[in-house]
Amino acid sequence: MNLGPTELIIVLLIVLLIFGGTKLPKLARSMGQAQKEFKKGLTEGAKDGDESSEAK
């Protein structure tokens, strides 16, 4: 799926209309925190996987 600049602007306008200007920064912040936690979980899972394979 390839989104061009026009499609991105339309999506951003729809998101702005749905959530409003005041909730948008909170939404972006919570999405950033969720992404950070997801990456942290992946790296911890990879470390656990490496340790369990070394123990065998």
QUITANOR-V631392 format. One record per residue. PHI is phi in whole degrees, -180 to 180 (999 if undefined). OMEGA is omega as a letter, one per 30 degrees, with the letter a starting at -180 (* if undefined). Layout:
phi = <PHI & PHI>
omega = <OMEGA & OMEGA>
This chain:
phi = <999 & -111 & -101 & -90 & -63 & -65 & -65 & -63 & -64 & -64 & -63 & -63 & -65 & -64 & -63 & -63 & -68 & -72 & -95 & 82 & -71 & -82 & -86 & -62 & -62 & -65 & -64 & -64 & -65 & -68 & -67 & -64 & -66 & -64 & -65 & -63 & -65 & -64 & -64 & -63 & -64 & -66 & -69 & -67 & -65 & -68 & -65 & -64 & -65 & -67 & -67 & -72 & -75 & -74 & -73 & -76>
omega = <a & a & l & a & l & l & l & l & l & l & l & l & l & l & l & l & a & a & a & a & a & a & a & l & l & l & l & l & a & l & l & l & l & l & l & l & l & l & l & l & l & a & l & l & l & l & l & l & l & a & a & l & l & a & a & *>
